[in-house]
Amino acid sequence: MPVQSVPVRDMSIQLRLLQQYLILLKKYPLVTKSVTSCILTALGNVLSQILEAKKKAKDELPKKEIDTAGVTRYAVYGLLITGPVSHYFYQLMELWLPSTDRYCIIKRLLLDRLIFAPGFLLVFYFVMNILEAKGWQDFEKKMNNSYWTALKMNWKVWTPFQFININFVPVQFRVLFANVVALFWYAYLASVRK
């Protein structure tokens, strides 16, 4: 039985967006992943602010407007750090630990969780401190007050997702997969860094 193709105009908006994303991902992988990271990281910050506003409303405290400067900082971080660093990390992981390696599943997870995660979280704290135009003392204070807590939470939350991501998700979709999970993770980080 022959399969009929569906004309583009008859496809749903979601399918057209997916198709366009796949085209851009193939033509411009780094830029596409960076822009996607920008958008989803910013949305994570917006989500954090909405949840915080709901909590304040529940406690009958005055609500604040969305902090657009905060959203912008997270967007810049996603665009310039998360997208490119994740893109290259996943590419290098494929070279360093190919799936033909007998223990690649364990080695990949250990590399991600014990080397990449602590370093990437440190970079997050450092870059956010710069984007907030705060000094070294504030950076040290936030590191002392919340880095270890955030890292332990990272290990708890991200380990199962990263196990799936680095071992079963095709390499070209790993940044997107991580960005979807990160939507909620950045909401957590935005609240814990305060």
KENU-718773 format. One record per residue: residue in one letter; residue number from 1; z, x, y of N, C-alpha, C, CB in turn. Coordinates in steps of 0.1 Angstrom, whole numbers, plus 2048, in hexadecimal, padded with zeros to 3 digits. Atoms other than C-alpha are relative to their C-alpha. Glycine has a CB too. Example, Ala and Ser with C-alpha at 12.3 -4.5 7.8 and 13.67 -1.06 7.14 Angstrom:
2
torfi kollo n.zz n.xx n.yy ca.zz ca.xx ca.yy c.zz c.xx c.yy cb.zz cb.xx cb.yy
A 1 800 809 7F4 84E 87B 7D3 800 809 80C 80C 7F6 800 $
S 2 800 7F7 7F5 847 889 7F5 808 7F8 80B 7F2 804 805 $
This chain:
194
torfi kollo n.zz n.xx n.yy ca.zz ca.xx ca.yy c.zz c.xx c.yy cb.zz cb.xx cb.yy
M 1 800 808 7F4 800 800 800 800 809 80C 80C 7F6 800 $
P 2 800 7F8 7F4 7F6 810 821 80B 7FD 80A 7F2 7FF 807 $
V 3 7F5 802 7F6 810 815 83C 7F9 7FF 80E 80A 80C 800 $
Q 4 806 802 7F3 807 808 85E 809 807 80B 7FE 7F1 804 $
S 5 7F8 7FB 7F5 812 81B 87D 803 7F6 80B 7F9 80D 806 $
V 6 7FC 809 7F6 824 809 899 7FB 805 80D 80F 7FD 800 $
P 7 804 7FB 7F3 814 80B 8BB 80C 804 809 7F7 7F6 808 $
V 8 7F5 7FC 7F7 82A 81D 8D5 806 7F5 808 7FC 80C 809 $
R 9 7FB 80A 7F7 82D 7FF 8EB 808 7F5 7F8 7F4 7F9 807 $
D 10 7F8 80A 808 83B 7EA 8CE 80D 806 7FB 7F8 7FB 7F4 $
M 11 7F3 7FA 805 857 803 8C6 80B 7FC 80A 7FE 810 7FF $
S 12 7F4 802 7F8 87A 7FD 8D2 802 80B 80A 80C 7FD 7F7 $
I 13 7FD 7F6 7F6 887 810 8F0 808 80C 7F9 809 7FA 80B $
Q 14 7F8 7F5 806 89F 823 8D9 7F7 809 7F8 80A 7FA 7F6 $
L 15 80A 7F7 808 882 82F 8C2 7F8 808 809 7F8 7F7 7F8 $
R 16 808 7F8 7F7 86E 839 8E0 808 80C 806 7FA 7F7 80C $
L 17 7F7 7F5 7FB 88B 84D 8EE 802 80B 7F6 80E 7FA 805 $
L 18 7FE 7F7 80B 891 85D 8CD 7F3 809 7FE 804 7F9 7F3 $
Q 19 80D 7F9 801 86C 866 8CA 7FE 80A 80B 7F4 7F6 800 $
Q 20 801 7F7 7F4 86C 875 8ED 80A 80B 7FF 802 7F8 80D $
Y 21 7F6 7F6 802 88C 888 8E5 7FB 80B 7F6 80D 7FA 7FC $
L 22 805 7F7 80A 87C 897 8C6 7F5 808 805 7FC 7F8 7F4 $
I 23 80B 7F9 7FA 85D 8A1 8D9 806 80B 809 7F7 7F7 807 $
L 24 7FA 7F6 7F7 872 8B2 8F4 808 80B 7F8 809 7F9 80A $
L 25 7F9 7F7 808 888 8C2 8DA 7F7 80B 7F9 808 7F9 7F5 $
K 26 80A 7F6 806 86A 8D2 8C9 7FA 809 80A 7F5 7F8 7F8 $
K 27 807 7F8 7F6 859 8DD 8E9 80A 809 808 7F9 7F7 80A $
Y 28 7F6 7F9 7F8 878 8E8 8FD 80E 7FF 7FA 7FF 7FA 80F $
P 29 7F3 801 807 895 8EC 8E5 80C 803 809 801 808 7F4 $
L 30 7F4 7FB 7F9 8AD 8FF 8FC 802 7F6 80C 7FE 80E 806 $
V 31 7FE 809 7F5 8A7 8E9 91B 804 7F2 7FC 7F2 7FF 808 $
T 32 7FC 80D 805 8A9 8C9 907 80E 7FF 7FC 7F7 7FC 7F4 $
K 33 7F2 7FF 805 8CA 8D3 8F7 809 801 80C 802 80B 7F6 $
S 34 7F7 7FE 7F5 8D8 8DE 918 801 7F3 809 7FA 80B 809 $
V 35 7FF 80C 7F9 8CF 8BE 92A 807 7F5 7F9 7F1 7FB 803 $
T 36 7F9 80A 809 8DC 8A9 90D 80F 804 801 7FC 801 7F2 $
S 37 7F2 7FB 7FF 8FD 8BE 90F 805 7FC 80E 801 80F 7FE $
C 38 7FC 804 7F2 8FE 8B8 935 804 7F2 800 7F5 803 809 $
I 39 7FE 80E 7FF 8FB 893 931 80D 7FB 7F8 7F4 7F8 7FC $
L 40 7F5 805 809 913 88E 914 80E 806 804 7FD 804 7F2 $
T 41 7F4 7FA 7FB 92D 8A6 922 805 7F9 80C 7FE 80F 803 $
A 42 7FC 808 7F5 92D 894 943 805 7F2 7FC 7F4 7FE 80A $
L 43 7FC 80D 805 930 873 931 80E 801 7F9 7F6 7FA 7F6 $
G 44 7F3 7FE 806 94E 881 91E 80B 800 80B 801 80D 7F8 $
N 45 7F7 800 7F4 95F 888 940 802 7F2 806 7FB 80A 80A $
V 46 7FF 80E 7FB 957 865 94C 808 7F7 7F7 7F2 7FA 801 $
L 47 7F7 807 80A 966 857 92C 80E 803 801 7FB 803 7F1 $
S 48 7F2 7FC 7FE 985 86B 931 806 7F9 80D 801 80F 802 $
Q 49 7FC 807 7F3 988 85D 955 802 7F1 7FE 7F7 803 80B $
I 50 7FE 80E 803 983 83A 949 80C 7FD 7F8 7F3 7FA 7F9 $
L 51 7F4 802 809 99D 83D 92E 80D 802 808 800 809 7F4 $
E 52 7F5 7FD 7F8 9B5 84C 947 803 7F5 80A 7FE 80D 808 $
A 53 7FE 80B 7F7 9AF 830 960 805 7F4 7F9 7F2 7FC 806 $
K 54 7FB 80B 808 9B5 816 944 80F 802 7FD 7F9 7FE 7F3 $
K 55 7F2 7FC 802 9D6 828 93C 808 7FD 80C 801 80E 7FB $
K 56 7F9 802 7F4 9E0 827 960 801 7F2 804 7F9 808 80C $
A 57 800 80E 7FE 9D7 803 963 80B 7F9 7F8 7F2 7F9 7FE $
K 58 7F6 805 809 9ED 7FB 945 80E 803 805 7FE 806 7F2 $
D 59 7F3 7FC 7FB A0A 80E 955 802 7FB 80F 801 80F 800 $
E 60 800 806 7F2 A02 7FC 976 800 80A 80B 80C 7F6 801 $
L 61 801 7F5 7F6 9FA 81C 989 7F3 7FE 807 801 80E 7F9 $
P 62 80D 802 7F9 9DF 81D 9A3 7F4 807 7FA 801 805 80F $
K 63 80C 7FA 806 9BC 823 996 7F9 809 80A 7F6 7F5 7FB $
K 64 808 7F7 7F8 9A6 840 9A2 7F1 7FC 7FD 803 80F 7FD $
E 65 80F 801 803 980 83F 9A6 7FC 80B 7F7 7F8 801 80E $
I 66 805 7F5 808 96B 854 98F 7FF 80D 808 7F2 7FC 7F9 $
D 67 800 7F3 7F9 96F 878 999 7F2 806 7FD 80B 80A 7FB $
T 68 80E 7FB 802 94A 882 99D 800 80F 7FF 7F7 7FA 80B $
A 69 800 7F2 800 953 8A6 9A3 804 805 7F1 80A 806 80A $
G 70 7FD 7FD 80E 963 8A7 980 7F5 7FE 7F7 80C 7F7 7FC $
V 71 80C 803 809 945 896 970 7F6 80B 802 7FA 7F2 804 $
T 72 80A 7F5 7FD 92F 8B0 982 803 80D 7F9 7FE 802 80F $
R 73 7FB 7F4 807 944 8CD 975 7FD 800 7F1 80F 802 802 $
Y 74 803 802 80E 941 8C0 952 7F1 801 7FD 806 7F4 7FA $
A 75 80F 800 801 91B 8BA 956 7FB 80F 801 7FA 7F7 80A $
V 76 805 7F2 7FF 916 8DE 962 804 808 7F4 807 806 80D $
Y 77 7FC 7F9 80B 92B 8EB 946 7F7 7FD 7F3 80F 7FD 7FD $
G 78 808 804 80C 917 8D8 92C 7F2 806 802 7FE 7F1 800 $
L 79 80D 7FB 7FE 8F6 8E3 93C 7FF 80F 7FE 7FB 7FC 80E $
L 80 801 7F1 7FF 8FD 908 941 808 807 7F5 806 805 80D $
I 81 7F8 7F9 80A 917 90F 925 7FE 7FA 7F2 80E 800 804 $
T 82 800 806 80D 919 8F6 909 7F2 800 7F9 805 7F1 801 $
G 83 80E 801 806 8F3 8F0 904 7FB 80E 7FC 7F7 7FA 80A $
P 84 806 7F3 804 8E7 914 905 809 808 7F5 7FE 809 80C $
V 85 7F8 7F8 809 905 924 8F3 7FF 7FA 7F2 80F 800 805 $
S 86 800 806 80D 905 90A 8D7 7F2 802 7FA 803 7F1 802 $
H 87 80D 7FE 806 8DF 90D 8D3 7FF 80E 7FA 7F5 7FF 80C $
Y 88 801 7F2 805 8E1 933 8CF 809 802 7F4 802 80A 80B $
F 89 7F6 7FE 80B 900 932 8B9 7FB 7FA 7F3 80D 7F9 804 $
Y 90 805 806 80C 8F1 91A 8A0 7F3 807 7FB 7FC 7F1 802 $
Q 91 80C 7F8 804 8D0 92E 8A0 805 80D 7F9 7F7 803 80C $
L 92 7FB 7F4 805 8E3 94E 89A 807 7FE 7F2 809 807 80A $
M 93 7F9 803 80D 8F9 93E 87F 7F6 7FF 7F5 808 7F3 801 $
E 94 80A 801 80B 8D9 936 86B 7FB 80E 7FC 7F4 7F8 805 $
L 95 804 7F2 804 8CF 95B 86D 80B 808 7F9 7FB 807 80D $
W 96 7F5 7F8 806 8F1 96A 866 804 7FB 7F2 80C 800 809 $
L 97 7FB 806 80C 8FA 951 84B 7F6 7F6 7FA 80E 7F9 802 $
P 98 80A 80A 805 8DB 942 83B 806 7F8 7F4 7F4 808 7FB $
S 99 7FB 809 80A 8DF 926 823 7FF 806 7F2 7F9 7F2 800 $
T 100 801 7F9 80D 8D5 93E 807 80D 808 7FC 7F4 809 800 $
D 101 7F4 7F9 803 8F6 950 80B 809 7F7 7F8 807 803 80E $
R 102 7F8 807 809 90D 946 7EF 80C 7F9 806 805 80A 7F5 $
Y 103 7F4 806 7FA 92B 93F 804 7FE 7FB 80F 80C 809 800 $
C 104 803 803 7F2 919 934 824 808 7F4 805 7F1 7FD 801 $
I 105 7F9 80C 7FB 92B 912 826 80E 804 805 801 7F6 7F5 $
I 106 7F3 7FC 7FC 94D 923 828 7FF 80A 80C 807 806 7F4 $
K 107 802 7F6 7F6 941 940 83D 7FC 7FA 80E 7F6 80B 7FC $
R 108 804 806 7F3 930 92A 857 80C 7F8 806 7F5 7F6 7FD $
L 109 7F5 807 7FB 94F 914 85A 80A 80A 806 806 7F7 7F5 $
L 110 7F6 7F6 7FB 966 932 85E 7FB 807 80D 803 80B 7F6 $
L 111 805 7FA 7F4 94F 942 878 801 7F6 80B 7F1 804 7FE $
D 112 7FF 80A 7F5 94E 922 88C 80E 7FD 804 7F9 7F3 7FB $
R 113 7F3 804 7FD 972 919 889 809 80B 805 807 7FA 7F4 $
L 114 7F7 7F5 7FD 983 93B 88C 7FB 809 80B 803 808 7F4 $
I 115 806 7F7 7F5 96B 94E 8A4 7FA 7F7 80B 7F5 809 7FA $
F 116 807 808 7F6 955 935 8B6 809 7F6 808 7F4 7F9 7FB $
A 117 7F7 80A 7FA 96E 919 8BD 80A 806 80A 807 7F8 7F5 $
P 118 7F6 7FB 7F6 98A 92E 8CD 7F9 806 80C 808 80B 7F9 $
G 119 808 7FA 7F5 970 942 8E2 7FA 7F6 809 7F6 809 7FA $
F 120 807 80A 7F8 95D 923 8ED 80A 7F8 808 7F8 7F7 7F7 $
L 121 7F5 808 7F8 97E 911 8F7 805 809 80B 80B 7FD 7F6 $
L 122 7FC 7F7 7F5 988 930 90B 7F6 800 80B 802 80E 7FA $
V 123 80B 800 7F6 966 930 91C 801 7F3 808 7F2 801 7FA $
F 124 7FF 80D 7F9 96B 90B 924 80B 800 80A 804 7F5 7F6 $
Y 125 7F5 7FF 7F7 98D 911 934 7FC 809 80C 80D 806 7FA $
F 126 804 7F7 7F5 97F 92F 948 7F6 7FA 809 7FB 80D 7F9 $
V 127 80B 805 7F8 95F 91F 954 805 7F4 808 7F4 7FB 7F7 $
M 128 7FB 80C 7F8 971 8FE 95E 809 805 80B 808 7F7 7F6 $
N 129 7F8 7FB 7F6 98A 913 971 7F8 805 80C 809 80B 7FB $
I 130 809 7FC 7F6 96E 923 984 7F9 7F5 808 7F5 80A 7FA $
L 131 807 80C 7FA 95C 902 98A 80A 7F8 809 7FA 7F7 7F5 $
E 132 7F5 807 7F8 97D 8F4 997 804 808 80C 80B 7FC 7F8 $
A 133 7FD 7F6 7F5 97F 912 9AF 80F 803 800 7FC 7FA 80E $
K 134 7F2 7FD 801 9A2 91A 9A2 802 80F 7FD 807 7F7 7F6 $
G 135 7FD 7F2 802 9B2 93C 9A0 804 804 7F2 80A 804 809 $
W 136 7FC 7FB 80D 9BD 952 983 80D 7FA 7FB 800 80F 801 $
Q 137 7F2 805 804 9E1 945 983 7FE 7F2 7FA 809 800 80D $
D 138 802 80D 805 9D5 922 97E 7F9 800 7F2 7F7 7F7 809 $
F 139 806 7FE 80D 9BF 92E 961 80A 804 7F6 7F5 80B 801 $
E 140 7F6 7FC 809 9DC 93F 951 80A 7F5 7FD 808 80C 806 $
K 141 7F7 80B 802 9F2 921 956 7FA 7F6 7F6 803 7F9 80D $
K 142 807 809 809 9D9 90A 945 7FF 806 7F2 7F2 7FC 805 $
M 143 801 7F9 80D 9D4 923 929 80D 7FF 7F9 7FB 80E 801 $
N 144 7F3 800 806 9F9 925 923 805 7F2 7FC 80A 807 80A $
N 145 7FB 80E 802 9FF 900 926 7F8 7F8 7F6 800 7F9 80D $
S 146 808 809 808 9E2 8F1 912 7F6 806 7F7 7F9 7F7 809 $
Y 147 80A 7FA 809 9CB 90A 901 803 7FF 7F2 7FE 80F 804 $
W 148 7FC 800 80E 9DE 90D 8E1 800 7F2 7FA 80D 806 7FE $
T 149 800 80E 804 9E3 8E7 8DF 7F1 7FB 7FE 807 7F7 80A $
A 150 80E 804 801 9BE 8E2 8E6 7F9 806 7F4 7F8 803 80D $
L 151 807 7F9 80B 9B3 8FC 8CC 805 7F9 7F3 804 80F 800 $
K 152 7FB 806 80C 9C9 8EC 8B1 7F9 7F2 7FE 80F 7FE 800 $
M 153 807 80D 800 9BA 8CA 8BA 7F1 802 7FC 802 7F8 80D $
N 154 80E 7FD 803 997 8D9 8B9 7FF 803 7F1 7FC 80D 807 $
W 155 801 7FD 80F 99E 8E6 895 802 7F3 7F8 80A 80A 7FC $
K 156 7FE 80C 807 9AB 8C4 88B 7F4 7F6 801 80C 7F9 805 $
V 157 80B 80A 7FD 98F 8AF 89B 7F3 805 7FB 800 7FD 80E $
W 158 80D 7FB 802 971 8C6 898 7FD 805 7F2 7FD 80B 80A $
T 159 803 7F9 80D 975 8D6 876 7F7 7F7 7F6 80C 803 7F9 $
P 160 809 808 809 967 8B8 861 7F2 7FE 806 807 7F3 7FD $
F 161 80D 802 7FA 94B 8B2 87A 7F8 80C 800 802 7FB 80F $
Q 162 808 7F4 800 941 8D6 87C 7FC 804 7F2 808 80B 806 $
F 163 804 7FE 80E 942 8D9 856 7F3 7F9 7FD 80B 7FB 7F7 $
I 164 80C 808 802 928 8BD 855 7F4 806 808 802 7F2 804 $
N 165 80A 7FB 7F7 915 8CB 873 7F9 80D 7FC 806 801 80E $
I 166 805 7F3 803 911 8EF 869 7FA 802 7F2 80A 80B 803 $
N 167 805 7FF 80D 90A 8E8 845 7F6 7F6 7FB 80C 800 7F7 $
F 168 809 80B 804 8F6 8C8 843 7F7 7FA 80A 809 7F5 7FA $
V 169 809 805 7F5 8E7 8C0 865 7F5 80A 802 808 7FD 80D $
P 170 80A 7F6 7FD 8C5 8D0 86B 803 808 80D 7F2 7F9 801 $
V 171 7FC 7F7 7F5 8C9 8ED 884 7FB 7FA 80D 7FA 80E 7FE $
Q 172 805 805 7F3 8B4 8DC 89F 808 7F4 805 7F1 7FC 7FF $
F 173 7F8 80C 7FB 8CC 8BE 8A0 80F 803 801 7FE 7F5 7F6 $
R 174 7F2 7FD 800 8ED 8D1 89E 806 7FF 80E 802 80E 7FB $
V 175 7FA 802 7F2 8F2 8D2 8C4 802 7F2 803 7F7 808 80A $
L 176 7FF 80F 7FD 8EB 8AD 8C7 80C 7FA 7F8 7F3 7F9 7FC $
F 177 7F5 805 808 903 8A5 8AA 80D 804 807 7FF 806 7F2 $
A 178 7F4 7FB 7FA 91E 8BB 8BA 802 7F9 80E 800 80F 802 $
N 179 7FF 807 7F3 917 8AB 8DC 806 7F2 7FF 7F3 800 808 $
V 180 7FB 80E 802 91D 888 8CF 80F 800 7FD 7F8 7F9 7F4 $
V 181 7F1 7FF 803 93F 893 8C0 807 805 80D 802 80A 7F5 $
A 182 7FA 7FA 7F4 946 8A7 8E0 802 7F5 80C 7F7 80B 806 $
L 183 7FE 80B 7F6 942 887 8F5 80E 7FC 800 7F7 7F4 7FD $
F 184 7F1 804 801 965 87E 8E9 809 80C 801 802 7F9 7F2 $
W 185 7F8 7F3 7FF 971 8A2 8E7 802 803 80F 7FA 80B 7F9 $
Y 186 7FF 7FC 7F2 96A 8A8 90C 809 7F6 807 7F3 801 807 $
A 187 7F7 809 7FB 97C 888 914 80F 804 7FD 7FE 7F1 7FA $
Y 188 7F3 7FB 803 99A 896 902 804 80D 808 801 804 7F1 $
L 189 7FD 7F4 7F8 997 8B8 913 803 7FE 80F 7F4 80A 7FE $
A 190 7FE 803 7F2 994 8A9 935 80E 7FB 803 7F6 7F5 805 $
S 191 7F3 805 7FE 9B5 897 930 80B 80A 7FD 802 7F4 7F7 $
V 192 7F6 7F6 803 9C8 8B4 920 801 80B 80A 7FD 806 7F2 $
R 193 800 7F5 7F6 9BE 8CD 93B 808 7FD 80C 7F2 804 803 $
K 194 7FA 804 7F3 9CF 8B9 957 80E 805 801 7FF 7F1 801 $
